[in-house]
Amino acid sequence: MAIKEEAKIIGYRDMDGQQVPIIRCATETKIYHADSGKEYDSEEAAKADVDDPATSTTAEHIKRDVKVTVEQQKINMDRTCNKYRE
C-alpha cells in the first residue's frame, strides 16, 4: 500500500522580475519490512511495529521505496541556469 502525495506549488521565487513557482514533485512511497515483505500504511505504523516488544522488528528492518514524478516544465533558455543555483 503506497503513500501518495500529489505535486503542488509550495511557493514562488522571483527570477528576473517574474514569479516562478516552486513545485514539490509528486511522490509514491512504499514502506515495508525487508525480511517479511509486510507493507505499512504509514510511518507511524512502521514505528509502532519497531516499538512493539512483541515483535523482533528493528528500525534496520524498515525499508522505503520512493518514486518521484517530475513534470517537464518549459523554461526560458535565454538565461543561464547557474545564475539561479543556491
C-alpha positions in Angstrom: 0.0 0.0 0.0 1.8 3.1 -1.2 1.5 6.5 0.3 0.9 9.0 -2.5 1.5 12.8 -2.3 0.3 14.9 -5.2 2.5 17.6 -6.8 1.8 21.1 -5.5 3.1 24.6 -5.6 4.8 25.3 -2.3 5.9 28.9 -3.0 7.2 31.3 -5.6 10.6 32.7 -6.4 11.4 35.9 -8.2 13.5 35.4 -11.4 14.2 38.5 -13.4 11.0 40.1 -12.2 8.9 37.1 -12.9 7.3 34.9 -10.1 8.3 31.3 -10.9 6.5 28.6 -8.9 8.5 26.3 -6.6 6.9 22.8 -7.1 7.1 19.9 -4.8 7.0 16.8 -7.1 4.5 14.0 -6.8 5.8 11.0 -4.8 4.7 7.5 -4.1 6.3 5.8 -1.1 6.2 2.1 -0.2 7.2 1.4 3.4 7.8 -2.3 4.2 9.6 -4.9 6.3 12.7 -6.0 4.4 12.6 -9.6 5.7 8.8 -10.4 5.8 7.7 -8.0 3.0 4.9 -6.7 5.2 3.7 -3.3 4.0 2.8 -0.4 6.3 0.1 2.2 5.8 2.2 5.0 7.3 5.5 5.9 9.0 3.6 5.7 12.3 2.5 2.1 11.6 6.1 1.1 10.9 7.3 2.9 14.0 4.7 1.1 16.1 6.0 -2.3 14.8 9.5 -1.3 15.8 8.4 -0.1 19.2 6.3 -3.2 19.9 8.2 -5.5 22.3 6.2 -8.5 21.0 8.0 -8.3 17.6 11.6 -8.6 16.7 11.3 -5.7 14.2 14.1 -3.1 14.4 14.5 0.2 12.5 17.0 -1.6 10.2 14.2 -3.9 9.0 12.1 -1.0 7.8 12.7 0.0 4.1 11.3 2.7 1.9 11.0 2.7 -1.9 10.2 6.3 -3.2 9.1 7.0 -6.7 9.4 10.7 -7.6 7.5 12.0 -10.6 8.9 15.2 -12.2 6.8 17.1 -14.6 8.5 18.7 -17.6 8.5 22.5 -17.4 9.3 24.9 -20.1 12.0 27.5 -19.1 13.4 30.5 -20.9 16.6 29.2 -22.4 18.0 32.8 -22.8 19.1 32.7 -19.1 22.0 30.9 -17.6 20.7 28.4 -15.0 23.9 28.7 -12.9 22.7 32.2 -12.0 19.8 30.8 -10.0 21.6 28.0 -8.1 21.7 28.4 -4.4 
